[in-house]
Amino acid sequence: MEKLTSHQKQTKKKRVFVSGCYDLLHSGHVAFFKEASKYGDLYVGLGSDATVAELKGRETINSEQERLYMVKSIRYVCDAFVNSGSGMMDFENELRSLKPHLFVVNEDGYSPAKQALCNELGIELKVLERIPDAGLPARSTTAIRQNSTCNLPYRIDLAGTWIDQPYVSKHYPGWAITLSLEPIIEYNERCGMSTSTRNAAKKIWPYHLPLEKPERLAEILFKFENDPGAEIISGAQDAIGICMPGLVRHYYDNAYWPKKFESIHDDDVLDWLENHIYMVLLWPRPKSLNLLSNTHIDIDNVKALALAAEDAWEAIKQKNLNAFTIAFRNSFEAQTRMFPAMLNNEIEKVIQTYQNKALAWKLAGAGGGGYLILLSNKPVKDAMRIKIRRKDTGI
C-alpha cells in the first residue's frame, strides 16, 4: 500500500471536487484522480446519461449507474455521485452543497463559467496537465473511442466566416479559411465546431473518411446535409473543413459552392499555427438564438470581411504573426458588424479577461457561445492546444 507523504496527510482534511463523464474508464482517468487526491479528500461528480447525450450528441457506452460503480471503486476517490443538473454546469448544485476547497479540472475542462462560479463560492479552481502515470501511455476517452468508433475530423474557421452564404458573397466575393482538426478531444455540440455537419458525415462514413479526393468528399457531404428545397442551407465551409486536411481557403461568389480552392500542407506553417492558436470553452449556443434577426450585410462590411481573409492567408504563408493578428481581428470585427447577435454581454466579459493574455480572438462558428479561439505569441494559461490534421494521416 502506498504511504502518504506528510504534505498529503496535512491536505487530507480539505475537500477536492472533480466532475466529468468518465465513460470508458481508463488509466488517464485514474491518474487524474490520483493527482487530484493529493490535494485532499476527492469527490467525483458524474454527468448523467442525459447530460452526456445533450453535450456530446451521443449515448454513453456505460450507463451512469455503471460509471458510478466503477468510479466509487477507485481507491483515490472518497465518494462519487451523479450530478443533478444538466448542461455544462450540471455540477452546480453539488458544488454549492459540498463546498470543496478545490475544484480540479484538465485544460480541456476549464471554462470561464467554472471560474466565475468558483470565484463566487470562494473555491480554488486548479487546472492540471494531462500527464500519464509513470510507465503508462497517455490516454483519453476520445483516443480509445477512435479505435472502434468515429474518428472524423472537426474544423475551425480562421477568417471569412459567413462568406460561404450567397446572401453575403453577392455583395462582394471572397475567401473563407478553414483548418481541419484531429479529434483529440470530443468537442461539445452547438459550439461552432461543425458538429452538426460531422454528425451528418457519420451517416455516410460512420468510422472514418474514405481514401478519395478530399474535395469530392466535401461536395458529397455538403449535398447530403442540404436536402433539395431546404429552407436553411448549411454553408460549405463545414464540409470542406471536415473533409479537406490542412489549411484550406475556398472562394465564393454569390453561390453555395466555392469556385476554387487553395491548400497549405507545409508542416512548418501548420506547426506555426499550432503554436499560436488556443481554444477556450464557453457554453453551447442557445437553441433560441436567431443570428439572422438583426443583420447589417452590405458591400462595406462584406468587403472588409473578404479583404481580411486575403490578408490572413498571406500572413499565414509568411508566418507573420503581427500581420495575422491584424487580419484575424479585422475578420472577426467584420463578422460581428454583419451579425451583431454573435456577441452578447457574457461573451464580451470573457473576451475582456483575455485582452492582456492574447493578441486576437474570435468565436468558432456562428457565435452566441461555443469556443473562443485565441491567437497568442506565448502559451495561454488554462487554454487548449489544437492538433491540425495533416494530409498524410489517411483519414
C-alpha positions in Angstrom: 0.0 0.0 0.0 1.2 3.5 -0.9 2.3 5.6 2.1 1.0 9.2 2.3 3.6 12.0 2.4 3.4 14.5 5.2 2.0 17.0 2.7 -0.8 14.6 1.8 -1.6 13.9 5.4 -1.9 17.7 6.0 -4.1 18.2 3.0 -6.4 15.3 3.6 -8.8 17.5 5.6 -9.5 19.5 2.5 -12.3 18.6 0.1 -11.5 18.3 -3.6 -14.1 18.1 -6.3 -13.8 16.9 -9.9 -16.6 16.4 -12.5 -16.8 14.7 -15.8 -18.4 11.9 -17.9 -15.8 9.1 -17.1 -17.2 6.9 -19.8 -14.8 4.1 -20.9 -12.8 4.4 -17.7 -9.1 4.3 -18.4 -5.7 4.8 -16.8 -5.8 8.5 -17.7 -8.8 9.0 -15.5 -7.2 7.1 -12.7 -4.0 9.2 -13.0 -6.2 12.3 -12.9 -8.0 11.1 -9.8 -4.6 10.2 -8.1 -3.2 13.6 -8.8 -6.3 15.4 -7.7 -6.5 13.4 -4.5 -3.1 14.7 -3.4 -4.8 17.9 -2.5 -7.4 16.4 -0.2 -10.4 14.0 0.0 -11.6 13.5 -3.5 -15.3 13.7 -4.5 -16.3 13.0 -8.1 -19.5 14.3 -9.8 -20.5 12.3 -13.0 -22.5 13.7 -15.8 -25.8 11.9 -16.2 -26.6 9.9 -19.3 -29.0 12.7 -20.4 -26.3 15.4 -19.9 -23.7 13.4 -22.0 -26.2 13.0 -24.8 -27.0 16.7 -24.7 -23.4 17.9 -24.8 -21.7 15.2 -26.9 -24.6 14.2 -29.2 -24.1 10.5 -28.4 -25.2 7.9 -25.9 -22.7 6.7 -23.3 -21.1 3.3 -23.6 -21.6 2.7 -19.9 -24.7 3.9 -18.1 -24.5 6.4 -15.2 -25.0 3.6 -12.7 -22.2 1.5 -14.2 -19.9 4.6 -14.3 -20.8 5.5 -10.7 -20.0 1.9 -9.5 -16.6 1.9 -11.2 -15.5 5.4 -10.1 -16.5 4.6 -6.5 -14.3 1.5 -6.6 -11.1 3.6 -7.3 -9.1 3.9 -4.1 -8.3 7.6 -4.7 -12.0 8.5 -4.6 -13.6 9.4 -1.3 -17.1 9.4 -2.8 -18.9 9.8 -6.1 -22.4 10.8 -7.3 -24.3 11.6 -10.4 -24.7 15.4 -10.9 -28.3 16.6 -10.5 -28.2 19.4 -13.1 -27.8 19.5 -16.9 -25.6 21.1 -19.5 -22.0 22.2 -19.0 -22.7 23.3 -15.4 -24.6 20.2 -14.3 -22.5 20.0 -11.1 -23.5 23.4 -9.7 -25.9 22.1 -7.1 -23.3 19.6 -5.9 -20.6 22.2 -5.8 -22.7 24.5 -3.7 -23.7 21.7 -1.3 -20.2 20.1 -1.0 -18.4 23.5 -0.7 -15.0 22.0 -1.6 -11.7 23.8 -1.1 -10.6 23.0 -4.6 -12.3 22.2 -7.9 -9.8 20.4 -10.2 -10.0 20.2 -14.0 -7.9 19.4 -17.0 -7.0 22.0 -19.6 -9.9 21.0 -21.9 -12.2 21.1 -18.8 -11.5 24.7 -17.9 -14.1 27.3 -18.7 -14.7 31.0 -17.7 -18.1 29.9 -16.4 -16.5 27.4 -14.0 -14.0 30.1 -12.9 -16.8 32.6 -12.2 -18.8 30.1 -10.1 -15.7 29.2 -8.1 -14.9 32.9 -7.5 -18.5 33.4 -6.3 -18.2 30.5 -3.9 -14.6 31.1 -2.7 -13.3 27.8 -4.3 -9.9 27.5 -5.8 -10.1 26.3 -9.5 -6.9 24.3 -10.2 -6.0 23.2 -13.7 -3.9 20.0 -14.2 -1.9 19.0 -17.2 -2.7 15.6 -18.8 0.3 13.6 -17.6 0.1 9.7 -17.6 1.3 7.9 -14.5 4.9 6.5 -14.6 5.4 3.8 -17.3 1.9 4.2 -18.8 1.0 5.7 -22.2 -1.1 8.9 -22.5 -4.8 8.0 -22.6 -8.0 9.8 -23.5 -11.6 8.6 -23.9 -11.6 10.2 -27.4 -8.5 8.2 -28.5 -9.9 4.9 -27.1 -13.3 5.5 -28.8 -11.4 6.1 -32.1 -10.1 2.5 -32.1 -13.6 1.2 -32.7 -15.8 4.2 -33.4 -15.8 7.5 -35.2 -12.6 9.4 -35.9 -13.9 12.0 -38.3 -12.1 15.4 -38.0 -13.5 18.7 -36.8 -12.8 22.1 -38.2 -12.3 25.7 -37.1 -12.8 28.7 -39.3 -10.0 31.2 -39.1 -11.3 34.1 -41.4 -14.0 34.9 -43.8 -16.8 33.2 -41.8 -20.2 33.7 -43.5 -18.8 34.4 -46.9 -20.0 30.9 -47.9 -23.6 32.1 -47.8 -24.8 33.6 -51.2 -26.7 36.4 -49.3 -23.3 37.5 -48.1 -20.9 36.9 -51.1 -23.4 38.5 -53.5 -22.3 41.9 -52.1 -18.6 41.1 -52.6 -16.8 37.8 -53.4 -14.1 36.4 -51.2 -12.4 33.5 -49.4 -13.2 31.6 -46.3 -10.3 29.9 -44.5 -10.8 26.7 -42.6 -8.4 24.5 -40.6 -9.1 20.7 -40.3 -8.5 19.4 -36.8 -7.7 15.9 -35.4 -10.4 14.9 -32.9 -8.0 14.9 -29.9 -11.0 15.8 -27.7 -14.7 15.3 -28.2 -15.9 18.9 -28.8 -19.3 19.8 -27.5 -22.4 20.1 -29.6 -23.7 23.6 -30.8 -20.3 25.1 -30.1 -19.1 26.2 -33.5 -17.1 23.1 -34.3 -19.2 21.9 -37.2 -20.7 19.1 -35.1 -24.0 19.1 -37.0 -22.1 18.6 -40.3 -19.9 16.0 -38.6 -23.0 14.1 -37.4 -24.3 14.1 -41.0 -20.9 12.8 -42.1 -21.2 9.9 -39.7 -24.3 8.7 -41.5 -22.3 8.3 -44.7 -18.9 7.3 -43.2 -19.5 6.0 -39.7 -15.9 5.4 -38.8 -13.5 7.4 -41.0 -13.3 9.3 -44.3 -12.7 7.1 -47.3 -9.5 7.4 -49.3 -10.9 9.5 -52.1 -10.2 13.0 -53.3 -11.0 15.3 -50.3 -12.7 18.0 -52.4 -15.1 15.3 -53.8 -15.8 14.1 -50.3 -16.6 17.6 -49.2 -19.1 18.0 -52.1 -20.8 14.7 -51.3 -21.1 15.7 -47.6 -22.4 19.2 -48.5 -25.1 17.8 -50.8 -26.0 15.1 -48.3 -26.6 17.5 -45.5 -28.6 20.0 -47.5 -31.8 18.4 -48.9 -33.2 20.0 -52.1 -35.6 22.7 -51.1 -34.3 23.2 -47.6 -35.2 26.5 -46.1 -31.8 27.0 -44.5 -28.7 25.8 -46.3 -25.6 25.0 -44.2 -22.5 26.7 -45.6 -20.0 24.6 -47.5 -17.1 25.6 -45.2 -18.1 23.0 -42.6 -18.0 20.1 -45.1 -14.8 21.4 -46.6 -13.1 21.8 -43.2 -14.0 18.3 -42.2 -13.1 16.6 -45.4 -10.1 18.6 -46.6 -6.9 18.3 -44.5 -4.5 21.1 -43.5 -5.3 24.7 -44.1 -7.7 25.4 -46.9 -9.2 28.6 -48.4 -12.2 28.5 -50.7 -13.6 31.3 -52.9 -17.3 32.2 -53.0 -19.1 34.5 -55.5 -22.9 34.5 -55.0 -23.1 30.7 -54.8 -23.2 28.0 -52.2 -20.2 26.0 -53.6 -16.8 27.7 -54.0 -15.4 28.4 -57.4 -11.8 27.5 -56.4 -9.7 26.1 -53.6 -6.1 26.6 -52.3 -4.4 24.5 -49.6 -1.4 24.7 -47.4 0.2 21.4 -46.2 3.7 22.7 -45.3 4.5 21.3 -41.8 6.4 24.5 -40.9 3.3 26.6 -41.5 0.9 24.1 -39.8 3.3 23.8 -36.8 3.5 27.6 -36.6 -0.3 27.7 -36.4 -0.5 25.0 -33.7 2.0 27.0 -31.7 -0.1 30.2 -31.8 -3.8 29.1 -31.7 -5.5 28.2 -28.5 -9.2 27.5 -27.6 -11.3 28.1 -24.5 -14.8 26.5 -24.0 -17.6 29.0 -23.3 -21.0 27.3 -23.4 -23.3 25.8 -26.1 -25.1 28.2 -28.4 -28.6 28.8 -27.0 -31.2 27.0 -29.1 -33.4 30.1 -29.1 -30.7 32.3 -30.7 -31.6 33.8 -34.1 -28.4 35.2 -35.7 -30.4 36.5 -38.7 -32.8 38.6 -36.6 -30.6 41.7 -36.9 -28.0 41.9 -39.6 -26.0 44.6 -41.4 -24.9 42.8 -44.5 -23.7 45.4 -47.1 -20.9 45.9 -49.5 -18.7 47.7 -47.0 -18.9 45.1 -44.3 -18.6 42.1 -46.7 -15.6 43.7 -48.5 -13.9 44.2 -45.1 -14.5 40.5 -44.4 -13.1 39.4 -47.7 -10.0 41.7 -47.6 -9.3 40.5 -44.0 -9.4 36.9 -45.2 -6.9 37.6 -48.0 -4.6 39.4 -45.6 -4.8 36.5 -43.1 -3.8 34.0 -45.8 -0.8 36.0 -46.9 0.3 36.5 -43.3 0.0 32.8 -42.5 2.1 31.8 -45.6 4.8 34.2 -44.4 4.4 33.2 -40.7 4.0 36.9 -39.9 2.3 36.9 -36.5 1.7 40.7 -36.4 0.0 40.8 -39.8 -2.0 37.7 -38.9 -3.1 39.3 -35.7 -4.4 42.4 -37.5 -6.2 40.3 -40.2 -7.7 37.9 -37.6 -9.1 40.9 -35.6 -10.4 42.6 -38.8 -12.2 39.4 -39.9 -14.0 38.9 -36.6 -14.9 42.6 -36.4 -16.4 42.4 -39.9 -18.4 39.3 -38.9 -19.8 40.8 -35.8 -20.7 44.1 -37.6 -22.7 42.0 -40.0 -24.2 39.7 -37.4 -24.3 41.5 -34.0 -26.1 38.6 -32.3 -22.8 36.6 -32.5 -21.8 38.6 -29.4 -23.5 39.2 -26.1 -22.5 40.7 -22.7 -21.4 37.4 -21.3 -19.1 36.7 -24.3 -17.7 40.2 -24.2 -16.9 39.8 -20.5 -14.9 36.7 -21.2 -13.1 38.4 -24.1 -12.1 41.2 -21.8 -10.3 38.7 -19.5 -8.1 37.6 -22.4 -7.2 41.0 -23.8 -3.9 41.0 -21.9 -3.3 37.3 -22.5 -3.9 37.0 -26.2 -3.2 39.1 -29.4 -6.6 38.5 -31.0 -9.7 36.4 -30.7 -12.8 35.2 -32.5 -15.7 32.8 -31.9 -15.7 29.4 -33.5 -18.6 29.1 -36.0 -21.7 31.3 -35.8 -21.1 32.6 -32.3 -23.5 33.2 -29.5 -21.4 30.8 -27.4 -19.2 27.8 -28.3 -15.4 28.0 -28.2 -13.3 31.2 -28.1 -10.3 30.9 -30.5 -7.3 32.9 -29.3 -4.2 34.0 -31.2 -1.2 34.4 -29.0 2.6 34.6 -29.1 3.0 32.6 -25.9 1.1 29.8 -24.1 -2.3 30.8 -22.8 -2.8 29.5 -19.3 -5.8 27.1 -19.0 -6.5 27.1 -22.7 -6.5 24.1 -25.1 -4.0 23.5 -27.8 -5.1 22.3 -31.3 -3.8 19.4 -33.5 -4.1 20.1 -37.2 -5.0 17.2 -39.5 -2.1 16.5 -41.9 -2.6 15.4 -45.5 -0.9 12.0 -44.9 -3.0 10.9 -41.9 -5.0 8.5 -44.0 -8.4 9.6 -42.6 
